[in-house]
Amino acid sequence: MGADLSRRLVPDELWELTAPLLPKFTSRPQGGGTAPVDERAVFTAVVYVLTSGCAWRFPPDSFGVSRATAHRRFTVWTEAGL
């Protein structure tokens, strides 16, 4: 399910249009926090939740990002007007 579903939800053409619009990850100056994650994987998890209607706590683990990270990035992207 993983790679095939990811490529169907976010084909290369869509990712090429979307990637430049996403705010860039910046680490905190004091250190700590979370490690950078694959932005395409996060975007794919967000697209899955929004298009499937599933709750934020139920996307498949195959996307490779935590549910909390996907929701947090969705919130940041929404606040940025995306």
Contacts in CASP RR format, 6 or more apart in sequence:
PFRMAT RR
TARGET T0000
AUTHOR 0000-0000-0000
METHOD contacts of the structure
MODEL  1
MGADLSRRLVPDELWELTAPLLPKFTSRPQGGGTAPVDERAVFTAVVYVL
TSGCAWRFPPDSFGVSRATAHRRFTVWTEAGL
1 60 0 8 1.000
1 62 0 8 1.000
2 60 0 8 1.000
2 62 0 8 1.000
2 63 0 8 1.000
5 48 0 8 1.000
5 60 0 8 1.000
5 62 0 8 1.000
6 40 0 8 1.000
6 41 0 8 1.000
6 44 0 8 1.000
6 62 0 8 1.000
6 63 0 8 1.000
9 44 0 8 1.000
9 47 0 8 1.000
9 48 0 8 1.000
9 51 0 8 1.000
10 18 0 8 1.000
10 40 0 8 1.000
10 43 0 8 1.000
10 44 0 8 1.000
10 47 0 8 1.000
15 40 0 8 1.000
15 43 0 8 1.000
18 43 0 8 1.000
19 39 0 8 1.000
19 40 0 8 1.000
21 82 0 8 1.000
22 39 0 8 1.000
22 43 0 8 1.000
22 77 0 8 1.000
22 82 0 8 1.000
23 76 0 8 1.000
23 77 0 8 1.000
23 80 0 8 1.000
25 36 0 8 1.000
25 37 0 8 1.000
25 39 0 8 1.000
27 33 0 8 1.000
27 36 0 8 1.000
34 69 0 8 1.000
37 65 0 8 1.000
37 69 0 8 1.000
38 64 0 8 1.000
38 65 0 8 1.000
41 63 0 8 1.000
41 64 0 8 1.000
41 65 0 8 1.000
42 63 0 8 1.000
42 65 0 8 1.000
42 69 0 8 1.000
42 70 0 8 1.000
42 73 0 8 1.000
43 73 0 8 1.000
44 63 0 8 1.000
45 59 0 8 1.000
45 63 0 8 1.000
45 64 0 8 1.000
45 65 0 8 1.000
45 67 0 8 1.000
45 70 0 8 1.000
46 70 0 8 1.000
46 73 0 8 1.000
46 74 0 8 1.000
46 77 0 8 1.000
48 54 0 8 1.000
48 59 0 8 1.000
48 60 0 8 1.000
48 63 0 8 1.000
49 55 0 8 1.000
49 56 0 8 1.000
49 59 0 8 1.000
49 70 0 8 1.000
49 74 0 8 1.000
56 67 0 8 1.000
56 70 0 8 1.000
56 71 0 8 1.000
57 67 0 8 1.000
58 67 0 8 1.000
59 67 0 8 1.000
59 70 0 8 1.000
63 70 0 8 1.000
END
